[in-house]
Amino acid sequence: MPLNRRKFLKKSAATGAGVAIAGAAAAPAAEAAEEKGAAQHVKRHSLTVMGTTDLHGHVFNWDYFKDAEYADKAGNAMGLARISTLVEQVRKEKGRCNTLLLDAGDTIQGTPLTYYYAKVDPITAKGGPVHPMAQAMNAIGYDAAALGNHEFNYGIETLRKFEDQLDFPLLGANAVDARTLKPAFPPYYVKTFHVPGAKPVKVGVLGLTNPGIAIWDKAYVQGKLKFEGLEEQAAKWVPKLKALGADVVVVSAHSGTSGTSSYGDQVPYVENAAVNVAKQVPGIDAILVGHAHLEIPELKVTNDRTGKTVVLSEPLCYAERLTLFDIELVFSKGRWTVESVSASLRDSKTVADDPKITKLLGDEHAKVVAYVNQVVGRATDTLTTVDARYKDAPIIDLITKVQEDVVKAALAGTEYAALPVVAQASPFSRTSEIPAGDVTIRDLSGLYVYDNTLVAKLMTGAQLRAYLEYSAEYYVQTAAGTAVDVEKLTNAGGRPDYNYDYVSGFAYDIDVAQAAGSRIKNLTYNGAALDDAQQFVLAVNNYRANGGGAFPYVATAKELWSESTEIRTRIAEWVTAKGVLDPKDFASVDWKLTRDGTPVF
């Protein structure tokens, strides 16, 4: 039976602090005897800490959007069924009693499987199911996991239910109660490893999550939870782990290594702070990194205060890799000391699914496959995102049209009903396709892969002009007359595709020969030059509305309306109501790329 989270978060009346400790520590007298005997010689011991991150609901090596086995250009395989096989291999090699298994967050969002058990057959319903990710992770035998930012996408009730269904703690030292500022989740977990002839080894695991949750899921957490900086909270909790006798300290951090933030200065804490933590906080041996979806086998960082090397590793995402921290300890003069730490990755494509996991969750998988293959309409033309990054694609116009219609209906009868509604949308995927013929939920979900919801914001023409200029920074400056390589034209400065926006309702050129900030040309509305003072309603996803991507003005703009229904659901409803998906009902060519005024394509 799942353990209740109260077993992991034992709040005292005085502090509200939480601690989760596994294994029985030896009594003080016994420890003293062990130390006396062990002091006569040096003893060594090896431990292996395994880690995953950014699982995003991937249990099987299956692409629900393609209705086929997962495949990418690199030949990767994914899913917890593969991780289970790798974990069992490591346990056999190292000895199960010498291993620890962690995750660094983003577990319950990302696939139709996780959506189904959050919204269609929700785990929060009376007598509802056990979440597939909880079932899989419990069966594999995870010891602890850090909270990811996407854990909050379905609200706190869903997260708490998921937490209750786990046999291990969800850690988040920097996720605190907004009123008391006490930990809202267990800050840490300690596991004791017994070593014959020596004092037990204690491994302390500190969990840290992302401060950006305060922006990205503001609707759910504002006034309830606060998210503080990783560096400051690590500096607070690592000494406490040491005081508890932790010989090894591992941080599981849902935070990348780059030291950058995607939310600008809206939050006074760094989004990708894992390297900062390693440099600034003494006493850490290893950091399991998450959030950035990067493959980092081993990164060594020197702590600024002690000169000690801290080893970091990030195992890509989607259960495609498994991190191994191999830790060598030496016992001398009555205490354990970490002698060395090395990190490496194991690859899921090198093993088969564990039949234990595929059997356990076969029924849940079949339900979701049936759900996503429901036909909701018929398309007259094939629509694709293949060139949507650099050409105005009808498939993205579908998103903006749906958002416009939903917001217009929501504002009908209000004082804002007469204002023009425009909408933003991003080319999330480079491979989405809605084929001519039957259209399924799977097709539409593949177009809009995030669980974003819709918000209406009041903005001026001048603000939207600045918004478009910021969006256009996505393109690499390309001089007129030079060859255009579309693979090198976009993602300037590392900006991801989901932080490039179309805005419907306007006509404009993006002159990529110009410097960033001076690229939007010939911007018109209804055939006339845009009036900077005119007011508009921007139909925008909640990620962007809350400041995700640091687009100017939108986060502080007046909010006129919002809802909790996912945009992908609104798209399915729109297509179902129409019955026929015909580009003439939503598509138009409103923008193009130019160089010194000459069209690029």
Beta strands, then each sheet from edge to edge (+ up, - down):
strand 1: 20-22
strand 2: 43-52
strand 3: 62-63
strand 4: 68-69
strand 5: 99-103
strand 6: 144-146
strand 7: 170-171
strand 8: 175-177
strand 9: 188-193
strand 10: 201-208
strand 11: 225-227
strand 12: 248-253
strand 13: 286-289
strand 14: 295-302
strand 15: 309-315
strand 16: 321-332
strand 17: 335-347
strand 18: 375-379
strand 19: 383-384
strand 20: 421-425
strand 21: 433-434
strand 22: 437-440
strand 23: 453-460
strand 24: 502-503
strand 25: 506-511
strand 26: 520-525
strand 27: 528-529
strand 28: 535-541
strand 29: 558-566
strand 30: 580-581
strand 31: 591-595
strand 32: 598-599
sheet 1: 1+ 9+ 10- 12- 13- 15- 14+
sheet 2: 7+ 6+ 5+ 2+ 16- 17+
sheet 3: 3+ 4-
sheet 4: 8+ 11-
sheet 5: 22+ 18- 30-
sheet 6: 19+ 21-
sheet 7: 24+ 20- 28- 23+ 29-
sheet 8: 27+ 26- 25+ 31+ 32-
end
